[in-house]
Amino acid sequence: MDRHQSRKPGFLSSLAVVLVLVVSTSLPAQAAPQAARQDPPRWEADIWFDRFRPTITPRELTKEEREEVRALAQKHRAVLAPWRVKYLVERGEPVGELRQQATLLRLFELGTSGDEEAMLAARDAIYSDGNCGGWGDDAPFRVGNDGNGECAYAQGVALGLAAYWTSLIWQHHGPERSGAADIALKSCFGFYKAFPHSSEPFIGRNPYVQCGFSMTVTEAALKSRDMKQRDYIYLDVALFDYRKKGGKPPLAVHAFFPTVGDAEFDRQRFQKLLASYKPAKNPDALGLATGWTETDRAWVEHYAEVNQRNGDVKAMLERKDRQLADEIWRANQSARMMRESACDKGLQSLATTHLRVTDYEVRSLEGTCAGAGDEHLEKFAQRYMVVTPANVDRLCNAGSATCTRLRAGQDQRNAEFAAEEKAKRDAINNAFTGKLPPAAVQVRKYDQNGNYLGTETMTRGEADLRGAK
């Protein structure tokens, strides 16, 4: 048992009553629990990690406790993870029993006995399926997949705890190969790269917590084929190969140490959050104007206040906001230039074509030129009739010389539309009164450029021969 473990606190129970489990080699097994402590803010990941971090006091589990371990592990796997609720509701499927924190904490408590099966069950329970961690619905973290990024926070703390359980399992029972062990250890060590003479231990860290232990690269890994071929190895690859191929483990547990108050880890986390900040182009869509999750924002604000770094945060926010404004301006300029080019090419194409220009082509080009700006809409209006009321108003408000012609065309179209509607109503009324409609029909005429020329009266047969619709 390492010196740090003998003085570390155990776990909080779930729900309103906070029960502190203190397991220590210096206290008898029947020692009374300490008084309940006030919960820290939810964003204090290192303190929550320390609350849930196990301390092993070896003892033999009873037969009933072993059966309880198996039953609780099965129940934890069978009930619904909180983060799945959203998807069931969206699909209209029933939501069954949700995973509860009490089940997880009882597995943790049994795991502190040092029993291998109980330790594996505790580790696998907090690791769960890797999504948001194995927390219960009443956990101190928001584990629902609500789009605010809190799932990543809950998962980060859970993977850190799963890695810590794995280190204890390796320490007490030897290395163990499993998906949970591989992914949990990679969450704390996967980004490291080891070289042939790597003798210094690697300290486990993930984006939210310092994992509470360090590991060294084994002789087997330092002499591996990959190391000889490249002069270095990635620890995540080495862990994956060990999981799949077996052999000797690439890492060995080195030491355990406190996780709260690691100034260097906090400084690095602060710098990474500043660097990763991205302003929300649509704050309402994210629900957060800062572009951080609620948890990250609270942590950054607290760290900046305590360490007098508010000026750095303000300067970074202003710089990133300017960058976003520049990106939006460049994107708008690029889109506008593309629309201008499309309008110019369209006008040139219609002016030089020898084919009959359809009304659809003219109307489509009107929309393109309208999106390119008033100047290009004016170019279109000088050649063709603008029919969209909003575009007519836009040109008239801008003082276009085409306004009088466009307004006249608009009035004529409105009158013709009213006449057509009246003709339809009269035809319906005549059908009920026994009167037959006249044989003559009114056909609208356009020139080759799509400009409206007026109407012509002709027989229905003649209109059909001309292809009128």
Stockholm file with secondary structure:
# STOCKHOLM 1.0

chainA/1-469         MDRHQSRKPGFLSSLAVVLVLVVSTSLPAQAAPQAARQDPPRWEADIWFDRFRPTITPRELTKEEREEVRALAQKHRAVLAPWRVKYLVERGEPVGELRQQATLLRLFELGTSGDEEAMLAARDAIYSDGNCGGWGDDAPFRVGNDGNGECAYAQGVALGLAAYWTSLIWQHHGPERSGAADIALKSCFGFYKAFPHSSEPFIGRNPYVQCGFSMTVTEAALKSRDMKQRDYIYLDVALFDYRKKGGKPPLAVHAFFPTVGDAEFDRQRFQKLLASYKPAKNPDALGLATGWTETDRAWVEHYAEVNQRNGDVKAMLERKDRQLADEIWRANQSARMMRESACDKGLQSLATTHLRVTDYEVRSLEGTCAGAGDEHLEKFAQRYMVVTPANVDRLCNAGSATCTRLRAGQDQRNAEFAAEEKAKRDAINNAFTGKLPPAAVQVRKYDQNGNYLGTETMTRGEADLRGAK
#=GR chainA/1-469 SS CCTTGGGCCCCBCSSSSCCBCCCCTTSCTTCCCCCCCCCCCTTCHHHHHHHHCCCCCCCCCCHHHHHHHHHHHHHHHHSBCGGGHHHHHHHTCCCCCBCCHHHHHHHHHHHTTCCHHHHHHHHHHHHTTSSSCSCCTTSSSCCSCCSSSHHHHHHHHHHHHHHHHHHHHHHHHCCCCCHHHHHHHHHHHTTCEECTTCCSCEEEECSSCEEEEEEEECHHHHTSHHHHHHSCEEHHHHHHHHHHHCSSCSEEEEEECCCTTCHHHHHHHHHHHHHHCCCCSSHHHHTCTTSSCHHHHHHHHHHHHHTTCHHHHHHHHHHHHHHHHHHHHHHHHHHHHHHHHHHHHHHHHHHHCCSCCCHHHHHHHHHHHHHTCHHHHHHHHHHSCCCCHHHHHHHHHTTCTTHHHHHHHHHHHHHHHHHHHHHHHHHHHHHHHTCCCCSEEEEEEECTTCCEEEEEEEEHHHHHHTTCC
#=GC SS_cons         CCTTGGGCCCCBCSSSSCCBCCCCTTSCTTCCCCCCCCCCCTTCHHHHHHHHCCCCCCCCCCHHHHHHHHHHHHHHHHSBCGGGHHHHHHHTCCCCCBCCHHHHHHHHHHHTTCCHHHHHHHHHHHHTTSSSCSCCTTSSSCCSCCSSSHHHHHHHHHHHHHHHHHHHHHHHHCCCCCHHHHHHHHHHHTTCEECTTCCSCEEEECSSCEEEEEEEECHHHHTSHHHHHHSCEEHHHHHHHHHHHCSSCSEEEEEECCCTTCHHHHHHHHHHHHHHCCCCSSHHHHTCTTSSCHHHHHHHHHHHHHTTCHHHHHHHHHHHHHHHHHHHHHHHHHHHHHHHHHHHHHHHHHHHCCSCCCHHHHHHHHHHHHHTCHHHHHHHHHHSCCCCHHHHHHHHHTTCTTHHHHHHHHHHHHHHHHHHHHHHHHHHHHHHHTCCCCSEEEEEEECTTCCEEEEEEEEHHHHHHTTCC
//
